[in-house]
Amino acid sequence: MGWIDGYHIRAHDGKRLGYFDGDFVYGADGHKQAYIEGGYLHSESSSTSKVSVDKINESIEGGMLPEIGKCAIYILIGV
């Protein structure tokens, strides 16, 4: 599916899909895609779209990956 390169999320072909920083997920173009607030990941594309961070943590395993890193994978790769 892809891999993590520092703070960047890459597709299986090496293309940069986006990155995470603080509580924010950005697309490859640098525009904010989502953010964490109040235990939920909120999508910038829809004011009503939010997913529980607990659900994302259950879906994406990763020992040392920060919560926002898991959220970036969820948004950019889609799990």
N, C-alpha and C positions, 0 to 999 in steps of 0.2 A: 504494500500500500504506500509506503514512504518511510521517511526517517526524520529524526530531529537533529539539526545541525546548530548547536548552541541554542539560540532563541528562535531559530528559523525552522519552519516545517517544510519539508521537501517531498515532492511526489516520487514515485518509484523510478521515474526517468531523470530525476535530479532537478527538475524545475522547482523553483522556489514558489510555494503557495502563499506564504505569509509568515507572520511572526507574532510573538507575544511579548508584552512588556508591562510590568505592574499588574493591573487588573484588566488589561485590555488585549484584544486580539485584533490584529491588523491583516489585511489582505496583501498580496504581493505589490499592489499599487500604493500601499501606505495608508489606505483609508481604513478607518475603524470599522470592524465587522461585528464585534460583540464586546461585552464587558460583564464583570462579576459585580453584583450588588445584592446584599441581603440574602445570601445563600442561593442565588439564582444566576444563571448565565442569560443575559438579555441580548437579543439580536438587534443590531442597528437597522436591519432591513424591515423589521416589523415591530411596532410598539407593543403588540400583544404576544409576541413570541418570547417565551422564557422557559428554561429547563432547570430543574433542580440540580445543583452542583453535586449533591449526593448521588443522583442517578448517573451523572457523568463519571464520577469516581468509581462506581460499580462497573460501568461499561468499559472503562479504559484502565488497564493495569500498568503500573510503572513505578518501580521502587523509589527512585530519587526525582521523579518528574514532579514539578510543582503543580498545584491545582490549575493554575491558568494555562500551563502547558497542556494538560489533559483537555481543557476546554478548547484550546486552539486546535488540537487534533479533531475534536468533535465537530467544530465549525468548518475547518478547512478541508479535512479529508472525509468527514462524515462517517461516524461509527454507529 
